[in-house]
């Protein structure tokens, strides 16, 4: 696989460095699990590149992200 997105901790760090406060990062595991149920082609491509015994949920997450800029 080519690259990777930022880790959840890196995302939070970048948000704090940008001066945001009240940061909330809520994982949405159901997003990746839904791709498996639908046999989504993107999901199948990911699975083909993973170590045996692992699934995309072990590596990928979708997040609901919220924060605010202090006044």
C-alpha positions as CSV (number, residue, x, y, z in Angstrom):
1,X,0.0,0.0,0.0
2,X,1.3,3.5,-0.8
3,X,1.0,5.6,2.3
4,X,-0.9,6.1,5.4
5,X,-3.1,8.7,7.0
6,X,-2.3,10.2,10.3
7,X,-2.8,8.1,13.5
8,X,-5.6,9.3,15.7
9,X,-3.1,10.6,18.2
10,X,-1.3,12.5,15.4
11,X,-4.6,14.0,14.3
12,X,-5.3,15.2,17.9
13,X,-1.8,16.6,18.2
14,X,-2.1,18.6,15.0
15,X,-5.5,20.0,16.1
16,X,-4.0,21.1,19.4
17,X,-1.0,22.6,17.7
18,X,-3.4,24.6,15.5
19,X,-4.9,26.1,18.6
20,X,-8.2,24.2,18.7
21,X,-9.8,23.3,22.0
22,X,-12.6,21.0,23.1
23,X,-11.4,18.3,20.7
24,X,-13.5,15.2,20.4
25,X,-12.4,12.3,18.2
26,X,-15.0,9.5,18.2
27,X,-14.1,6.3,16.2
28,X,-16.7,5.0,13.9
29,X,-15.7,1.3,13.5
30,X,-19.0,0.6,11.9
31,X,-17.9,2.4,8.7
32,X,-15.1,-0.1,8.0
33,X,-17.2,-3.0,9.2
34,X,-20.0,-1.9,6.7
35,X,-17.6,-2.1,3.8
36,X,-16.9,-5.7,4.7
37,X,-20.6,-6.6,4.8
38,X,-21.2,-5.0,1.4
39,X,-18.1,-6.7,-0.1
40,X,-16.9,-3.2,-1.2
41,X,-14.1,-3.4,-3.8
42,X,-11.9,-1.0,-1.8
43,X,-12.3,-3.2,1.2
44,X,-11.3,-6.3,-0.8
45,X,-8.2,-4.5,-2.1
46,X,-7.1,-3.6,1.4
47,X,-7.7,-7.1,2.7
48,X,-5.4,-8.5,0.0
49,X,-2.5,-6.5,1.4
50,X,-2.9,-7.2,5.1
51,X,-1.0,-9.8,7.2
52,X,-2.9,-13.0,7.6
53,X,-5.3,-13.0,10.6
54,X,-5.8,-9.3,10.5
55,X,-8.7,-7.2,9.2
56,X,-9.0,-3.6,8.0
57,X,-10.6,-2.7,11.4
58,X,-7.2,-3.4,13.0
59,X,-5.7,-0.6,11.0
60,X,-8.3,1.8,9.6
61,X,-10.8,4.0,11.4
62,X,-13.3,6.6,10.5
63,X,-13.7,9.4,13.0
64,X,-16.3,11.9,13.9
65,X,-14.2,15.0,14.7
66,X,-15.2,18.1,16.4
67,X,-13.3,21.0,18.0
68,X,-13.7,24.7,18.4
69,X,-11.4,27.7,17.9
70,X,-11.1,29.6,21.2
71,X,-12.5,33.1,21.3
